[in-house]
């Protein structure tokens, strides 16, 4: 689950690493000046720790201002009973950081897309799942003045076919449309 993002003159390489029993993830970041393509990335440091509870599927982009990193992620339904930050609502959360060399200082995560099928129209067809889990890698893109999220849709029960669903918003926070 790697993401390469250029923001604020810095190239960031985000990856994830399992912690313990694979129900916790840590997001790692490596960085270098964006203009020095030949230079090696820095050694990895922790971008998110367990407290943000976003590393399971985090996707990254640079905001339209060119100097703010955007991160979208969240834990699957199975993890919210034990989420270290006490969040009880499954869904996609957003956090931001000023584009600087690591360590990055992230804002508190804000729920932007709920796992509620009725509210969002998301697809979760596995038996026993009342909400969308968004359990795969989230991809984020900025295109034509909108933030686009590409999310896993579990279309067939029993862990079968998985597809991609998309949603977009002008400000990356509210007004998501499919």
N, C-alpha and C positions, 0 to 999 in steps of 0.2 A: 504494500500500500504506500507507494512513494508519490510525492507531489513536488514538482520543481516550480518555484514561484519567483519572479523577478519583481521587486518592490523597493522603492526608495534607493535605487542604485545598488541593491544587494541581491544576490542570488541565494535563495534558500532551498535546501533539499530536506523535506520532511519525510520521515519514515516512522513505522511503529514497531514496538517490541513488546512481547508478552511478558507479564509479570506474574509469577506464581502459577496459579491453576488455570490460566488462560481466560479468566473472567475479568481480568484487569489488564489494561494496556497502558503503555507509556508512549508518547510521541517524542521522537528525537528530531533534532534539527542540526544541520550543518550549514555553514554560510561562507560566502566569499564575495568580494566586490564583483558586481555584475559585469564590469568592463574587462575583467581579467579571466577570460574563458580558459586560458591555459593553466591558471593557478588551481591548486587542489582546494577542495572544500576543507573547512576547519574540522577538527575532531568533533564527534557528536556530543551534544549536550541535551538535557531534558528540556523540551519545549513545553509539554504538559505533563503534570504528574497525575496521580490517581485522583486528586481532589477535584480537578475540573471535570472528570468523568466524560471526556469527549474523545478519547483516543481510539475507541473501538473502531470507528469508521471515518475519522476526520478527513475533510477535504479543505483545500486552501486556495486563496486567490488574493490579488492585490485590489484594493478598492479604487474607484475612479479618481480619487485624489492623488494616487500614485505614491502614497507614503503610509498607508494603513493596511496591515495584513488582516484578512478576513479568515476565520476558521469556522466551519460548520461541522457538527458531529453530535454524538450522543450514544448512550448505551442502549442495547436492545432491551426489550421488555423484561427478560429474565434477570436483569441486573439491577433494576430499580428498587427492589426491596432492600438492597444492601448498598446503594449508591452512597459514597462517602460524603457527598455534599448535601444529602437529604432531598434531592429532587425526586418528586414522585410522579412526574408526568413524562411518559415516553414521548419521544419526538426528536426533532432536529433543533439543536441549540446553536447560537452564534456567539462568538467572542471575537474581540479585535485586539490588535497590538500595534504600536507605532513601529515602523520598519527601522530597526536598529540592529547592530550586531548582537547576538545572544549574550546574556540571557534576555529573553523577551518577557515583557510584563503584559499579561492578558487581562482584559476586562472580565467581570463576572459574566458567565454564560446566561443568555436570554433565550427562552423558548420562542422559535419563529415558525415552526411547522409542527403541529400536534400529530400524534399517532391516531387520532380519532378519524375513523373511516368516513363517518357521515359529514364531518366538517371539511375534510380535505379531499375526499374522493380517492384516497390512496388505496392500493390493492394489497391485501393480505388474505390469501385464500386458504392458508393452512388451518386445519381443524383445531379448534380450541384457542385460536388467536383472535382476541377481540379488538386489538389495535394493530396498526402497522408498526413493524419492528424496525424498519430501516437498518437491517442488520449487515448490509454490505458497504463497501467503500463508497463514500459520497464524493462525487466529482463536482467541482464548482467552476463556472465559466462566467466571464463578463462579456456580453454580446449585445450590441445595439441598445445601450443604455439600461440593460437589465442584468440582474444577477440570476443565473440559471443553476439549479441544483438537479443533479441526476442521481436518482435513488434506486435501490433494489426494490423490485416488486415481486413478492412471492405469489406466483399465479396459480400454482397447483398444490393441493394438499400433500402432506407426507414429504416435504422437502424437495419436491420435483422441480419443474421448470421455473426458472427465475428470469425475470425480464427487467427492463429499465423503465422507470417513469420519470417524468421531468416536471418541474414547477419553476416559475420565475417571478421576480418581484423587481420593481423599480429601485427601491431603497435597500433591498436585501434583508428587510426586517418584517414588513407588513405587506398585505395585498398580494399574497402568492396566488398565482393562477396556473391552471393546468392546460 
